[in-house]
Amino acid sequence: MHEFIFFPQKGYLYPLNTETLIMIEAAENYVKCFYEEEMITIRTGLTKMMSKLPRGKFIQVSRIHIVPVKEIMKFNKEELYLYHAPEKPIGVGKQFYPKIMEQLVVLE
């Protein structure tokens, strides 16, 4: 079952499929939602977007990035790699690393 968030645009509500989302990136008063074949821009803030996403399935890794947990290929204190974009690392914010470690199950 797919989970959807609906967002307003030009008088209509459009579905945003959270199951196939690869990454969310903040851009001033907007967020860019990246999929394998397209990018959707929505007028909202990153904090508001994070509050609407399914709990436990997404994690904020920097001031401008939210990623689905299932997309994380590998990470350390400085950068994170996604399965659908392994050639482009995402910077991990210092204040977000402890929160990432809290949310994920890590064997030590």
Secondary structure, 3 states (H helix, E strand, C coil): CCCEEEEEECCEEEEEECCCCCEEEEECCEEEEECCCCEEEECCCHHHHHHHCCCCCEEECCCCEEEEHHHEEEECCCEEEECCEEEEEEECCCCCHHHHHHHCCCCC
